[in-house]
Amino acid sequence: MSDLNEAYTDLTNRLDELTEQHKELLALAEEQKEMILSRDSENLTIVVKKQESVLQSVRESEIERQRATKTLAKALELDTPDISLRDLIEKSEGKEREGLENRLFSLSRIVEELAIVNQMNARLISQAKAYDDILVQAVTGESESGKTYGPEGAPKKSSSGISLIDRKA
């Protein structure tokens, strides 16, 4: 096999690896969404740790993908230090070009889906926090949860003077 063929094979393998890792991240993000909705903090912690592990693998794979991109650029006799994958696709022909285009499209699609799910998860977490803040305010009678002291460092007085905890049944 020629250096050029080996370089294409290496790059396509790296893109396939990144695609699989992003699919795994997408599945974990969906699982994370379910844990947030069910307020299952114990399993949410497990899912987040799995995501961190996969993200580390993605970082390592991306470094290898960049190396493979530079190797292919050299094999194509392109002397560009910061060549992108899109640049390589433009310089490629035939089945190699089609293979790179298809892989880049698949990876891009999964990354977009992942971004949407991650944004939704961030909104769900924000809403859950806001709900928890409202509950804390209702129980403690504080208008600003977590603020025990005033601006001068003196103990802050409750706005209503009585909290749900202080009330008699």
KASULBEL-V314418 format. One record per backbone hydrogen bond with DSSP energy under -0.5 kcal/mol. NH is the residue of the N-H (numbers start at 1). CO is the residue of the C=O. Records with the same first field share a line. If there is no record, write none. Layout:
# KASULBEL-V314418
NH: CO  CO
This chain:
# KASULBEL-V314418
6: 2
7: 3
8: 4
9: 5
10: 6
11: 7
12: 8
13: 9
14: 10
15: 11
16: 12
17: 13
18: 14
19: 15
20: 16
21: 17
22: 18
23: 19
24: 20
25: 21
26: 22
27: 23
28: 24
29: 25
30: 26
31: 27
32: 28
33: 29
34: 30
35: 31
36: 32
37: 33
38: 34
39: 36
40: 35
41: 39
44: 40
45: 41
46: 42
47: 43
48: 44
49: 45
50: 46
51: 47
52: 48
53: 49
54: 50
55: 51
56: 52
57: 53
58: 54
59: 55
60: 56
61: 57
62: 58
63: 59
64: 60
65: 61
66: 62
67: 63
68: 64
69: 65
70: 66
71: 67
72: 68
73: 69
74: 70
75: 71
76: 72
77: 74
78: 73
79: 77
80: 78
83: 80
88: 84
89: 85
90: 86
91: 87
92: 88  89
96: 93
97: 93
98: 94
99: 95
100: 96
101: 97
102: 98
103: 99
104: 100
105: 101
106: 102
107: 103
108: 104
109: 105
110: 106
111: 107
112: 108
113: 109
114: 110
115: 111
116: 112
117: 113
118: 114
119: 115
120: 116
121: 117
122: 118
123: 119
124: 120
125: 121
126: 122
127: 123
128: 124
129: 125
130: 126
131: 127
132: 128
133: 129
134: 130
135: 131
136: 132
137: 133
138: 134
139: 135
140: 136
141: 137
147: 144
148: 146
150: 154
153: 150
156: 148
160: 141
164: 138  139
165: 139
167: 163
